[in-house]
Amino acid sequence: MKKIALIVLFVMFVSNNAFAQNTPTSGRYSETDGYCIVDGQRLHYWLYSTSDGETSQLIRTFISYVEKLGWTIDYDNYIEIFFNDELAVSVKRMMIAKNADVSMTIIEYNKNEATLVVNDCLVDENGKRIWDICRSRFYPLIK
């Protein structure tokens, strides 16, 4: 029950405060969310559509909120896959359906271990999304 209340509180706080801002380094972006099944597990995703493909400030902001929730990022075991051919089809389809170039989820293994997964698809110089080229970042989380 505590976990569900914390997630609801987090979603309300995040959606009302940080992610619908217009900052000089991130451009404009809009937020939505969705669910999909990955490896038999139902995952909640926060989805973002950027107007300029600039995602670094958005991701840094999200990471700071994850840290405020009490998680510590294990940067020694951080993994980045630039051309992630193994990104789940369900995640790609959800991103396409919601017109989002960034998706983020937290996969919890137990109360003290989780992974923040950030996927972003490239945007060409004309602002068109390249759905076949996605980068995935895996941030191990520890409480």
Secondary structure as GFF3:
##gff-version 3
##sequence-region A 1 143
A	DSSP	alpha_helix	2	17	.	.	.	ID=ss1
A	DSSP	beta_strand	29	38	.	.	.	ID=ss2
A	DSSP	beta_strand	41	50	.	.	.	ID=ss3
A	DSSP	alpha_helix	56	68	.	.	.	ID=ss4
A	DSSP	beta_strand	72	73	.	.	.	ID=ss5
A	DSSP	three_ten_helix	75	77	.	.	.	ID=ss6
A	DSSP	beta_strand	79	81	.	.	.	ID=ss7
A	DSSP	alpha_helix	89	97	.	.	.	ID=ss8
A	DSSP	beta_strand	102	110	.	.	.	ID=ss9
A	DSSP	beta_strand	113	123	.	.	.	ID=ss10
A	DSSP	beta_strand	129	142	.	.	.	ID=ss11
###
